[in-house]
Amino acid sequence: MASLELIIAPNPVFRKKAEPVSAVTDEVRGYADEMLEIMYSNRGIGMGANMVGLLKRIVVLDLQPEGTRQPLVFINPEILWQSDTTSKREEASLSFPGISAEVSRPDAVRVRYLDLEGQTQELDADGWLATVLQHEMEYLDGRTYLDHLSKMKRDLLIKKMRKYVKQSGFHVHGPNCNHGHGDHQQQHVHGPDCGHDH
């Protein structure tokens, strides 16, 4: 199994659609484990598989309530229902460091997916969990949270992100990273992919 790593935009993978997982195998479980490892090491709370260059319909997330890890893995997730009411929340992404934007999304969703045993499950999510889930699922369809913005706003943010990456000597923490992860707080992005309190 090829080693996965966090992809930083711009990259064509963010415009590609991920393929459905035909069966939940040990390889698929390995991908989910590796995605969680990369997510945690980069202090994230959610990832769509495109973010690690993997075109499979897998989402991992962990809101880490009260600082405890409670990972969730969604294989082939699909939204069955979404609320008419919406909320605006500040969103960001590990793959788009140094920027964030307010995005309006449905308050609640019902999602059907396969778990790590290949069993069909349904989850009713609302609030922050619903936001993060929708945010990560978009990656699987070749979209990102920036697609909710006007072209002018999007272009400005991408320019800002490129400047941030260049100036900060941005380093991606992952399984192939050789140093401790305690000294790089200043390069952390707060948002839906963030494990910190806001």
C-alpha positions in Angstrom: 0.0 0.0 0.0 1.4 3.4 -1.0 2.1 5.8 1.8 -0.4 8.6 1.9 0.5 12.3 2.6 -1.3 15.5 3.0 -1.8 17.4 -0.3 -1.5 21.2 -0.2 -3.5 23.2 -2.8 -3.4 24.0 -5.6 -3.5 20.5 -6.9 -5.6 18.8 -9.7 -6.7 16.1 -7.1 -9.1 18.7 -5.6 -11.1 18.7 -8.9 -11.4 14.9 -9.3 -14.2 12.7 -8.2 -13.4 9.9 -5.8 -14.5 6.4 -6.8 -16.9 4.3 -4.6 -15.2 1.7 -2.5 -16.4 -1.7 -3.8 -15.6 -3.7 -0.7 -14.3 -2.8 2.8 -11.1 -4.7 2.8 -8.0 -4.6 5.0 -6.5 -2.3 2.5 -9.4 0.2 2.9 -9.2 -0.1 6.7 -5.4 0.7 6.3 -6.2 3.8 4.3 -8.6 5.0 7.0 -6.1 4.4 9.7 -3.4 6.3 7.7 -5.8 9.2 7.1 -6.6 9.4 10.8 -2.9 9.4 11.6 -2.2 12.2 9.2 -5.2 14.1 10.5 -4.1 13.9 14.1 -0.5 14.7 13.4 -1.6 17.9 11.6 -4.0 18.7 14.4 -7.1 18.3 12.2 -10.6 17.1 12.9 -11.6 15.9 9.5 -10.4 14.7 6.1 -11.8 13.6 2.8 -9.6 11.1 0.9 -8.7 13.5 -1.9 -6.8 15.5 0.7 -4.2 12.7 0.9 -4.2 12.1 -2.9 -6.5 9.0 -2.6 -9.5 8.9 -5.0 -11.7 6.7 -2.8 -14.9 7.7 -1.2 -13.6 7.7 2.4 -14.1 10.5 5.1 -12.5 10.4 8.5 -13.3 12.8 11.3 -13.0 13.3 15.0 -14.3 16.4 16.8 -12.4 15.3 19.8 -15.0 16.4 22.4 -13.3 17.3 25.7 -9.9 16.5 24.1 -10.6 12.7 23.8 -10.3 10.9 20.5 -13.5 9.4 19.1 -12.7 8.7 15.4 -15.5 8.2 12.9 -14.9 6.6 9.5 -17.4 7.0 6.7 -17.0 4.8 3.6 -19.1 5.7 0.5 -21.0 8.4 2.5 -24.1 9.9 1.0 -26.5 12.5 2.2 -30.1 11.2 2.4 -31.6 14.3 3.9 -30.7 17.8 4.8 -32.5 20.5 6.8 -34.0 23.6 5.1 -32.5 25.8 7.8 -28.8 26.8 7.4 -26.0 28.2 9.5 -22.9 30.2 8.6 -19.7 29.0 10.2 -16.0 29.8 9.7 -14.4 27.0 7.8 -10.8 26.2 6.9 -8.8 23.2 5.7 -5.5 21.5 6.3 -5.0 21.4 2.5 -5.6 25.2 2.2 -3.3 26.5 5.0 -3.4 30.1 6.3 -6.9 31.0 5.2 -10.6 30.5 6.2 -14.0 31.8 5.1 -17.6 31.8 6.3 -19.7 29.2 4.5 -23.5 28.7 4.8 -24.6 25.0 5.0 -27.7 23.1 6.1 -27.9 22.8 9.9 -28.5 19.1 9.9 -28.0 16.1 7.6 -28.7 12.4 7.6 -25.8 10.4 6.1 -25.8 6.7 5.0 -22.4 5.0 4.9 -20.4 1.8 5.4 -18.5 1.3 8.6 -15.1 -0.5 8.9 -16.9 -3.8 9.0 -18.7 -3.1 5.7 -22.0 -2.7 7.5 -24.5 0.0 6.3 -25.1 2.7 8.9 -27.0 5.9 9.1 -26.1 9.0 11.2 -28.1 12.1 12.0 -25.7 15.0 12.4 -26.4 18.5 13.4 -24.4 21.6 14.3 -20.6 21.5 14.0 -20.6 17.7 13.2 -23.0 18.4 10.3 -20.8 21.2 9.0 -17.6 19.2 9.2 -19.2 16.1 7.6 -20.5 18.2 4.6 -17.2 20.0 4.3 -15.2 16.8 4.0 -17.7 15.0 1.8 -17.4 17.8 -0.8 -13.8 16.8 -1.4 -15.0 13.4 -2.7 -17.0 15.2 -5.4 -14.1 17.4 -6.6 -15.2 20.5 -4.7 -13.9 22.5 -1.7 -15.4 25.0 0.7 -13.9 27.8 -1.4 -16.4 26.9 -4.2 -19.1 28.4 -2.0 -17.5 31.8 -2.4 -17.5 34.4 -5.2 -14.6 34.1 -7.7 -13.2 37.3 -6.5 -13.1 36.2 -2.9 -11.8 32.8 -3.8 -8.9 34.3 -5.9 -8.0 36.6 -3.0 -7.9 33.8 -0.5 -5.8 31.6 -2.8 -3.3 34.4 -3.3 -3.2 34.9 0.5 -2.7 31.1 1.0 0.2 31.0 -1.5 1.9 34.0 0.3 1.4 32.3 3.6 2.9 29.0 2.5 5.9 30.8 0.9 6.6 33.1 3.9 6.0 30.5 6.7 8.1 27.8 5.2 5.0 25.7 5.8 5.7 22.1 6.8 3.3 19.3 6.5 3.3 16.9 9.6 2.7 13.3 8.7 3.9 9.8 9.2 7.0 10.6 7.2 7.8 13.7 9.3 11.1 13.3 11.3 10.5 15.7 14.1 8.3 16.3 17.1 5.0 18.0 16.5 5.0 20.2 19.6 7.0 23.1 18.2 4.9 24.1 15.2 1.9 25.7 16.7 2.3 28.9 14.7 1.6 27.1 11.4 -1.7 25.7 12.6 -4.9 26.7 10.8 -8.1 27.0 13.0 -11.3 25.9 11.4 -13.4 22.8 10.8 -10.3 20.7 10.3 -8.9 21.9 13.7 -8.9 20.1 17.0 -8.7 23.2 19.1 -11.3 25.3 20.9 -12.1 28.5 19.1 
